[in-house]
Amino acid sequence: MLIWIGAAQTQEETLLTDQAGDPELTIEVSKTQVTLRGSVSSVAHESILRQRVHTLFPEKTTSFDLRERPALPPGWALVSELALRATAETYSSTIVINASLIQTRGIVGDAARWRESLSRVERNLVKGMEIDDQVIEIRSIGSLDRHCLSLFRTALRGRKIEFPRAGTKLSSSAYPLLDELIQIAADCPASGIVITGHTDNTGEETSNLELSQSRADAVAAYIIASGIVSERISATGVGSSRPLVDEATAQAHKLNRRIDIELVFP
């Protein structure tokens, strides 16, 4: 059973940034790791968050990139600590907090328990702050993985990521597909993304390897710029060593010049 909780949102709304010095705190919980990055109100606040992470997720690896900003709104520390507690009710999740909005995305096994945890956050919101809650309830991790893979493969069906001939800048036609794939990956934060660049067999293979790697890196860079952490991404160029069609025709060359992109799970 798949249940969407909260209103649909655009990628632009999802990808909050720390523009113009605005404070922001991001909490990400995956199957194996917890990451906190952004603004804290004090050294004590940072210490509380670090201790809470280790208490809630003793089996996961941790990553912290926190900046002290004493001028944060009153109540920021409490809201962020309650939001962190709420993530313990998820299989995986991302919560982004700024001065006016808390955005939640993730996977939960019990929607009622999630709402109970989120209600504690709602009761302590900073003045002027709202919650945009969007999580998926799904009963097992196995079914979640299958659902994510199905969405990813369906989005790719009959479509490809293209570059101008001999170029390393993405064609404009590639962006809508990549944006769909990024949205799926964001909703499946336990997944990794494997990108493989391919060329045809014309030209020197050394140059082909460099070109295929540059193209794979360009795709990875766009995905990272859209909010997916680099640790989830692998980008490799293999030149012309893995052709789809072993023919010396223009059509074969066109088919062999490609980017393969896969969603994978540990």
DRENNU-496659 format. One record per residue: x, y, z of N, C-alpha, C, CB in turn. Coordinates in steps of 0.1 Angstrom, whole numbers, plus 2048, in hexadecimal, padded with zeros to 3 digits. Each point is the difference from the previous one (the first is absolute). Glycine has a CB too. Layout:
BEGIN
XYZXYZXYZXYZ...
This chain:
BEGIN
8087F48007F880C80080980C8007ED7F480C8108157EB80880D7FF7F780C80380F7F57EE7F581381B7F880B80480980D8007F17F280E80B8187EA80780D8007FA80980B8067FE7E78028078227FB80980A80580E7FD8007ED8117F781D7EE80480D7FD7FE8047F18117FE8137F080E7EA7FE8057F280C7FD7F87F081280880D7EC7EB80C7FF7F780780D7FF7F47EF7F281981080B80880C7FF80A7FE7F47FE8048198068087E28098007F580E7FE8047F080F7F48197EE80380E7FE80380680D8058027EE7EF7F981D80B80580E8047FD80280F7FD8097E87F77F381C7FC80280E8087F78097E98077F981A7ED8028077F780880E8048037F27EE7F78158187FF80E80280180280E8078057F27EC7FA80E82180280D80780F8028017EC7FD80E8188107F080F80380180280B80A8037F97E980980881B80480A80B80480D7F98087EE80F7EE8187E980380C7F880080C80A7F57F57EB81381581180080D8078037FE80F7F08097EE8177EC8168037FE80D7F47FC8098118117FD7E47EB7FD7F57FB8088047F38077F080A7F080C7F581D8037F48087F87F47FB80580E8148027E67EC7FA7F47FC8077F48067F980B7EA7FF7EB81A8067F48067F97F47F980480B8168057EC7E57FB7F47F98047F480880280B7EA7F47EC8188027F38077FC7F57F67FB80A81780F7ED7E67FE7F57F78027F380780780F7EC7F07E88138017F38067FE7F57F57F88098178137EF7E77FF7F57F68017F380880A80E7EE7F67E780B8017F380680D7FE8087F37F77ED81881080F80C7FE80780680D8068047ED7F17F781F80C80780C8047F680B8048137FA7F17F280E8187F880C80480A80C7FD7F27F48128088167E780880C7FD7F980D8048097F47EC7FE81481B7FA80D80480A80B7FB7F57F78158058137E480880B7FB7F780D80080E7F07F17F981B8127FA80C80080180880D7F07F77F080681081480180B80B7FB7FA80D7FD8127EF80C7F181C7FC7FE80D80180D8088087E77FF7F181A80C7FF80C80780C80280A7E87FF7FE81F7F680680B80280A8087F38007F281080E8197F07F98087F48027F77F680881680D7FF7E37F780A7F77F78087F67F97F880380F8147F77F97E27F67FB7F78067F57F87F48167FF8187EC7FB8077F67F88037F480980A8127F27FA7EF81A8037F58097F37F880281380D80B7E27F97F77F37F98037FD7F87F37F88128108097F47E47FD7F97F48097F47FE7F78157F68167EC80C8097F57FF7FD7F58098128107F97EB7F48147FD7F580A7F37F97FC80C80D8127EA7FB7E97F37FA7FD8027F67F47F48158088147EF7EE8027F77F58067F38058048137F18067ED8178077F48057F67F880981680B7FF7E17FB8087F67F98087F67F97F78048108137F77F87E37F57FA7F88057F67F67F48168038187EC7F88057F87F580E7FA8037F380E7F080E7EA81A80D7FB8048077F77F67F88028178007F87E08067F77F68048077F37F17EE80B80B81E7F38038077F480D8088007E78017FC81F8017F980B80A7FF7FB80E80080E7EF7F47FA81B8107FB80D80180980A7F97F67FA8168048117E580880B7FA7FA80D8048057F17EC8038188197FC80D80580780B7F87FB7F68177FE8147E580680C7FA7F780C8058097F47EB7F98108217F880A80780780D8027F47ED80B80581E7F480580E8017F880780B8088017E77FF8058227FA80780B7FB80E7FB80F7F48117E480F7F27FA80D7FC7F880580B8007FA7E880680E8217F980480C7F38087FE81680080B7E88067E97F48087FD7F47F87FB8108137FB7F17E08077F47F87FB7F48038088107EE7F97E48108017F38038077FF7F880D7F58047EA8058028207FD7F980D7F87F37FD80181680D8037E07F97F97F37FE8067F77F67EC80C80781E7F97F18067F87F68067F38058068157F48017EC8188067F48057F67F680481380E8097E27F57FD7F67F78047F97F97F47FC80E8158007FB7E17FA7FA7F48097F67F97F38167FE81A7EE8018097F77F98027F380780B8147F67F67ED8188027F38077F37F780081080D80F7E47F97F17F47F87FE7FF7FA7F27F580F81180F7F97E58007FB7F38097F47FE7FB8177F78117EA81080A7F57FF7FA7F48078138108007E67F280B7F97F48077F67FA7F780380B8167F67FD7E27F57FB7F78067F67F67F38158048197EE7F78067F87F68037F280580B8147F67F57E98178027F38057F47F77FD80E8098127E77FD7EA7F47F87FC8007FD7F17F380B8138177F87E68017FE7F180A7F57FD7F98187FC8047E27F880B7F77FA80B8097FB7EF7EE7FA80D81C80080A80A7FA7F880D7FE80E7EE7F57F981D80C7F980D80080A80C7FE7EE7F780E80C8147ED80880D7FF7F780A80680D7F97EC7F880F81D7F880B80680980D7FE7F47F18118068197E980780D7FD7F980B8088087F87E97FF80F81F7FA80A80980680D7FC7FC7F08137FB81A7EB80580E7FF7F780980880A7FC7E97F88118167F98098097F18007FE81480E8017E77ED7F37F18017FE7FA7F27FD8048177F78047DF8077FB7F37FB8087F48057F780D7EC8027E98178067F38027FA7F67F68038048198067F77DE7FC7F77F68047F28048028127EE7F57E48118037F38047FD7F77F47FB80481880E7F37E57FF7F67F68057F38068028107EC7F87E48118067F48057F67F47FE80D80E8107F87E77F77F97F47FF7FD7FB80E80B7FA7EB7E88038187FD7FC80E7F87F37FF7FF8178088027E18027F87F38017F38028078167F48007E88168087F48028077FD80F8008057EC80F7F18187E97FD80E7FE7FB80780D7FB7FB7E87FE7FD8207FA80580C80B80480A7EC7F27FD81F80680480B80380980880C7FB8017E88068008197ED80680C7FA7F980D8038097F17EE7EA80E8107F880C80380080480F7F17FA7ED8107FD81B80180380F80E8078027F17EC80681980F7F480D80680280180E7FA80B7EA8007EE8187F480080D7FA7F880A8078037F47EA7F280781D7F880980880880780B7EC7F17FB81E80880A80880780B80880B7F98027EB80D8028147E780780B7F97F680B7FE8107F07F57E480D8067F680A7FD7FD80880C7F67F17EE80980981E7FC80880C80B8098047F27ED80781A8127F480B8088048068087F48057F08127F48127E48058087F480480E8047F27F27F181981380980380E8017F68087F98187FA8017E58128047F68097FA8038027F27FC80B8167FA7F47E18028027F28047F37F88058188057FD7DD8028057F47FA7F57F67FD81680380C7EA7F77E97F67F67FC8077F37FD7F18127F78077E38088057F37FD7FA7FB7F28027FA8198068027DE7FC7FA7F48047F18018038167F27F47E28128027F28037FD7F77F47FB80481880F7F57E37FE7F67F58087F48027FC8137F07FE7E28158077F48027F87F57FA80A8088157FC7EC7E97F97F47FB7FF7F680B8098047E87EB7F681A7FF7F58098017F37F77F180E8108177EA7F48027F37F98037F580A80880C7EB7F37E88148007F780A80D7F88027E97FE7FC8208027F980C7F880280B8077F77F37EA8058198147FF80B8067F88027F97F380C8068157F17ED7EB8017F97F37F68057F68077EC80C7ED8177F87F68057F680480F7FC7EE7F180A8188167FF80580D7FD80A8007F57FB80881880F7EF7EA80B7FF7F67FA7FD7F28107F98127E77FE7EE7FA7FC7F37F880B7FA7FF7E98087FA81F8017F880B7FB80A80B7FA7EE7FB81181D8087F680980A7FB8067FC7F38058068177FF7ED7E88067FB7F37F68017F580F7F180D7E580B7F67F58017F57FE80E7FB7F57EC80A80A81D7FF7FF80E7FC80B8057F87F38048148197F97F080D8047F98007FA7F280C8028167F27F27E98007F97F27F58057F780B7EC80B7EA8177FB7F48057F880480D7FA7EF7F380E8178167FB80480D7FB80A8007F57FB80881780E7EE7E980A7FE7F67FB7FA7F38117FE8127E47FB7EE7FC7F87F57FE8097F37F57F081081380C7E67FF8077F380680E8007EB7F37FC81C81080E80680E80180F7FE8037EA80A80881E8017F580E7FF80280680E8048027EC7F080981481680780C80480A8037F47FD7FC81A80280F7E08088027F480980C8017EE7F77F381D80980580A80B8008028037F180B7F98157F88137E88048037F280C7F87FC7F781880280B7E57F180B7F77FC80D8068047F27F97EC8167FF81B80D80480580080A80B8097FB7E97EB80881C7FE80B80A7FF7F980E7F68107EF80C7F881B7FE7FC80E7F68088088187F97FF7E080F7FA7F68088067F27F97FD80E8167FE7EA7E880C7F47F97FE7F78077F68017F88177F88007E07F68067F77F48058088087F17ED7F181980E7F48058087F67F58028048177F67FB7DF8007F67F68018037F680C7FD8027E880F7FF81E8047F780B7FA80480D8157FA7F47E881380E7FD80580D7F27FB80580D8147FA7E97EB7FE7F37FB8058017F28057F480F7F18137E88088027F38058087FF80D7FF7F87E880C81081880980080C7F880580C8148037F27E380780C7F980580B7F67F68068028177F57F87E18027F77F58048087F68097F18037EB81B7F980F8087F680780580580E8077F77EA7FC81681680580680D7F480080A81080F7F47E47F48087F58008097FD7F28067F68127F380C7E38047FE7F380580B7FC80A7F57FA7EA81780A81380C7FD8097FE80780D80F7FD7EC7EC80F8147FD80880C7F67F98098068157F47F07E48067F67F98078057F28057EE80D7F381D7EF8088067F380380E8028057F27F47EF81081281D80D8058048097F58047F58148088077DF7F98097F58038077FB7F47F17FA81380B80B7E18067FC7F480C8077FC7E97FA7F981F8007FE80B8067FA7FE8027F180F7F68117F88127E87FF8037F280D7FD7F97EE8128048117E57F280C7FC7F97FF8057F28037EB80E80781E7EE8008067F380B7FB7F87F58158098097E67EA80A7FB7F88008077F27FF7E980C80C81D7F08018077F38067F77F680281680C7F87EA7E88047F87F58028087F37F47EC80A8168117EE8018067F38007F57F580E81380A7F27F17E98017F77F580F7FD7FE7EB8087F58187F080280E7FB7FE8088097F67F97E98068028227F68088097F880A8088087ED8017EF81E80280B80A8088088097F78087F08138008197F480780A7F98097F97FC80D81380D7F67F07E780F7F97FB80C80380880C8007EA7F680C81C80A80480880C7F780D8008187F87FF7E580E7F67F780B7FF7F27FC80380F80B7EF7ED7E980C7F37FB8037FE7FE80F7FF7F57EA80B80681D7FF7FE80F7FE80D80780E7EC7FE7FA81E7FE7FF80D8067F28077FD8198037FD7E27FB7F77F38067FC7F57FA8088098057E97F87ED8187F57F980780080480F8017ED7EF80B81481780180480E7FB80E8028137F18037F08187F47FC80E8017F08018008168087F57E47F08027F28007FF7F97FA80C8027FE7E88047F781D7FB7FA80D80180A80B8067E97F880581E80980280A80A7F680C7FF8187F98017E580B7F37F680A7FD7F27FD80680D8077EB7EF7EC8127F47FB80680080080F7FC7F27EB80F80981B80180080E80080E80680D7EB7FE7F981E7FC80180E8057F28068008178027F77E17FB7FF7F28067FF7F87FA80C8028037E77FF7F081B7F87F980A80480580E7FF7EC7F180E81681180580580D7FB80E8028147F17FF7ED8187F77FB80D8017F18018038128077F07E77EE80D7F18008027FD7FA80E7FD7FD7E880D8008207FD7FD80E8047F28047EF8107FE8157E77F98047F280480E8008047F07F67F081380581C80E8018058097F77F87F78048178158017E780A7FA7F88037F180480A8177FB7F57E68128047F38057F67F57FA80980B8157EC7F97E67F77F67FA8027FE7F17EF80781081B8007EA8028007F280D7FA7FC7F18147FE80F7E37F880C7FB7F98008037F18027ED8128088197E98018047F280C7FB7FA7F381580480C7E37F180B7F97F97FF8027F18027F08148098127E58008007F28077F37FB80081A8007FA7DF7F78067F47FB8038007F17F47F481180C8187E98038027F27F77F87F78188048077EE7F47F07F97F87F68007F18038058117EF7FF7EC81D8027F28047F37F880281580780A7E07FF7F77F37F98027F68047F68057FE8197FC7FF7DB7F78047F67F27F98018138057F17E280180C7F47FA7FF7FF7F87F37F581280E8107F47E78007FA7F380E8007FA7E88087FD81C7EC7FF80E7FE7FB8008017F18067F28147F781A7E78008037F280680D7FD7EB7F37FD81B80F7F780680C7FC7F78097F78167F58017DE80E8057F68087F97FD80C8087F67EC7F580481E8047FD80D8077F57FD80B80680D7EB7F17EA8127F57FD80A8067F980C7EF7FF7EE81B7F880F8067F980B80880A8098017EB7F280681E8088088098077F78098098118007ED7E480480D7F68088087FB7F980C7FA80C7EB8037E78147FB7F880B80B7FE80A7F07F47F181C80A80B80B7FD80980580D8088077EE7F17F681E80A80380C8077F580380A80D8097EC7F57F48217F580180980580180E7F37F27F180481281880280080E7F67F58068078198017FF7DE8067F77F68087FF80680E8077EC7F27EE8138147FE80580E7F67F68078038187F98027E38137F97F68077FE80480E8097EF7F17EB80D8157FE80180E8047F38077ED8117FC81B7EF80E8047F48077FE80180F8117FD7ED7EE7F88197FE7FF80F80B7F78067E78047FD81D7FF80F80B7F88077FB7F280180881480D
